Amino acid sequence: MSQSSRWLNERSLIAVALLLIPVALLLSTQGLTFAELGGAFSPMFFPSIALWLWIGLAGLNLLSGVLSKEPQQAAPLWRVAIIALGFVGYAWAIMSLGFLLSSVLFCVLCLISLGMRKPLVVAGFSIALPAVLFILFNHVLMLPLPRSSWTHLF
Amino acid sequence: MLQSLPQSLELVFTLDGLLVLLFGTALGIVLGALPGIGSTVAVAMVLPFTLTMDQAPAVLTLLSIYAGSVYGGSISAILINTPGTPQSAATCFDGYPMAQQGKAGLALGWSTVASVVGGTVSAIVLIFAAPQLAALALNFGPIEIFALILLGMTCIVSVSEGAVVKGLMMGMLGIFLSCVGGDPITGESRFTFGNYKLIAGFNLLAVVIGVFALSEVLIRAAQRLDNTTAMFDFKGLVLPNLSEWRGRGRNLAKSVAIGCGIGVLPGTGAATAAFISYAEAKRSSPNRANFGKGEPDGIVASESANNAVTGGALVPTLALGIPGDAVTAVMLATLTVHGITPGIRLMQDNPVVIGAIFIGFLLINLLLLPLGTLVSRVSAPLLRLPEPYMLATITVFCMVGVYFVNGNPFDLIVAVIAGIVGFILRRQGFPMAPLVIGMVLGPTLEISLRQGLILTDGQFSQFFVGHPIAVVLMATAAIALLYKPIKQGLPALLAVVRGR
């Protein structure tokens, strides 16, 4: 393992981020008027304790990460990136395209990116699963799932 | 609670109540058998289906999923050497070798009977222990509650899977996340940064589903997916004869006791109980030479202990509102969704529902015997289902679940972010259970601490004067918190000092 990768790797970047986040959050509370309320009455009393403890633990974690000689394991992250983007798109699309369409699209994306190559099976599963859930919730349980903005049918 | 027993029985012994128990347990067995789902995700997946139900059937459905999934994990452990749930990992050691010898049905028979005995005894423990503990806790003031929750928080150390600092950090992150939104005393908004969607705080279930289920999908996607699972021929479950039980009763009794005892301790969990019980059986069994080669005592030890944990884990959950692990934390969160406030007043305020939960839980464990026999045969072919289909199904179910908790699209975004962040953190060995425990216990910890400080004019030292129960609880918490880090860290520190 090279010297640069020992210091600059996924583990150390995450450890630094986990240290900086509570510091930034703590700094964001400075100057807030309600934080001037005394002791236990202050809304920031308890979160500040949690943030200080978090900072201390993050410091220890960073130190142990730097001292650690365990190699970082590489993983094929392209598939994860596609599915993670799929999650984001799915969460956004549910409210605009509706549950049925967005779920069909997500299932197709997910199955293809995970290596499923039989078009009929992929299409059949991607349509059947959301359709069954849609019918079950909207027409049996009477708990309506979101519909698309251009039709009331699905 | 005894006065409300007739009403509790009425809630359970209706057509709806019995159907809920039957279908819930059967579904729990199937979900538990599918590797990668696990009890926590199974409970979260089924949650939206319970939203139209009344309180008791809804909670019973989730309990049946919980108990069913713990048992179901043994099916895949025995048939494909892959535990459906972490609790069944120890079952692989002897279950799979039995399957290799052509005795898959008998191995499942041992596992089923052991699970039924373990679960039933733990239900009885729950029925007797939880009301006693709840009655004791009813006299607690804010200082005692603070000390109690502090003790509950120490289970973070136990669930940290060997990474105590990382676990404690996740616990702090969970506590911080629980602080986002309105302050419980002054009502001021905290850490919302002007975003009105954050005023109500983060939805616990959205975070739970994100960090457990969605991150699991990403973790499995990062691994090489195996679509061709080898499975032994399985023609149905075979129950062991009474004569085959000769000499195994002691092992069964000891394993059930280990499971119940460990279950009551917050944070230790069913997987730990199964491994401890397996190790003890291996040490003391007259058949110890056969362990690892298909010895029924190994299956009995593991399965009776992990099912015995379920009832034990519900004791602090229902009596004190302290979840012992992620799945009981999800159970507590779902109680809130159904209008039941968890905490030390839970039993006093909801005696009928709690009575129904006790009766239902006992029945669920008894139902494992007939349902295990039937459902194991049905669920076995599902183990051949290619993993990508399962991952897509988990994601769609989880999105439905998150959406229905509040009907709030913002929760979907929270779940997705939690899933991606959970994946990044889990890759670095950060355990997720402490985050959930921090989020569940954080609000009570905050209120009790601040109320206690207000009552004592800000003098924390007064917490130790005139509050003997609080002192004992805090001392126990300190020991529980420091014991493991010192035990782990001291040899390393000594090695460093000696090295220099």
Boltz contact constraints between the chains, C-beta under 6 A:
constraints:
  - contact:
      token1: [A, 11]
      token2: [B, 428]
      max_distance: 6.0
  - contact:
      token1: [A, 14]
      token2: [B, 428]
      max_distance: 6.0
  - contact:
      token1: [A, 34]
      token2: [B, 188]
      max_distance: 6.0
  - contact:
      token1: [A, 39]
      token2: [B, 458]
      max_distance: 6.0
  - contact:
      token1: [A, 40]
      token2: [B, 450]
      max_distance: 6.0
  - contact:
      token1: [A, 40]
      token2: [B, 453]
      max_distance: 6.0
  - contact:
      token1: [A, 40]
      token2: [B, 454]
      max_distance: 6.0
  - contact:
      token1: [A, 43]
      token2: [B, 183]
      max_distance: 6.0
  - contact:
      token1: [A, 43]
      token2: [B, 186]
      max_distance: 6.0
  - contact:
      token1: [A, 43]
      token2: [B, 188]
      max_distance: 6.0
  - contact:
      token1: [A, 43]
      token2: [B, 190]
      max_distance: 6.0
  - contact:
      token1: [A, 46]
      token2: [B, 446]
      max_distance: 6.0
  - contact:
      token1: [A, 47]
      token2: [B, 179]
      max_distance: 6.0
  - contact:
      token1: [A, 50]
      token2: [B, 172]
      max_distance: 6.0
  - contact:
      token1: [A, 50]
      token2: [B, 175]
      max_distance: 6.0
  - contact:
      token1: [A, 50]
      token2: [B, 176]
      max_distance: 6.0
  - contact:
      token1: [A, 53]
      token2: [B, 172]
      max_distance: 6.0
  - contact:
      token1: [A, 54]
      token2: [B, 172]
      max_distance: 6.0
  - contact:
      token1: [A, 57]
      token2: [B, 165]
      max_distance: 6.0
  - contact:
      token1: [A, 57]
      token2: [B, 168]
      max_distance: 6.0
  - contact:
      token1: [A, 57]
      token2: [B, 169]
      max_distance: 6.0
  - contact:
      token1: [A, 60]
      token2: [B, 165]
      max_distance: 6.0
  - contact:
      token1: [A, 61]
      token2: [B, 165]
      max_distance: 6.0
  - contact:
      token1: [A, 75]
      token2: [B, 222]
      max_distance: 6.0
  - contact:
      token1: [A, 79]
      token2: [B, 221]
      max_distance: 6.0
  - contact:
      token1: [A, 80]
      token2: [B, 218]
      max_distance: 6.0
  - contact:
      token1: [A, 80]
      token2: [B, 221]
      max_distance: 6.0
  - contact:
      token1: [A, 80]
      token2: [B, 222]
      max_distance: 6.0
  - contact:
      token1: [A, 83]
      token2: [B, 221]
      max_distance: 6.0
  - contact:
      token1: [A, 84]
      token2: [B, 420]
      max_distance: 6.0
  - contact:
      token1: [A, 87]
      token2: [B, 416]
      max_distance: 6.0
  - contact:
      token1: [A, 88]
      token2: [B, 416]
      max_distance: 6.0
  - contact:
      token1: [A, 91]
      token2: [B, 412]
      max_distance: 6.0
  - contact:
      token1: [A, 91]
      token2: [B, 413]
      max_distance: 6.0
  - contact:
      token1: [A, 91]
      token2: [B, 416]
      max_distance: 6.0
  - contact:
      token1: [A, 95]
      token2: [B, 409]
      max_distance: 6.0
  - contact:
      token1: [A, 103]
      token2: [B, 396]
      max_distance: 6.0
  - contact:
      token1: [A, 107]
      token2: [B, 392]
      max_distance: 6.0
  - contact:
      token1: [A, 110]
      token2: [B, 392]
      max_distance: 6.0
  - contact:
      token1: [A, 111]
      token2: [B, 388]
      max_distance: 6.0
  - contact:
      token1: [A, 111]
      token2: [B, 392]
      max_distance: 6.0
  - contact:
      token1: [A, 114]
      token2: [B, 388]
      max_distance: 6.0
  - contact:
      token1: [A, 116]
      token2: [B, 388]
      max_distance: 6.0
  - contact:
      token1: [A, 141]
      token2: [B, 52]
      max_distance: 6.0
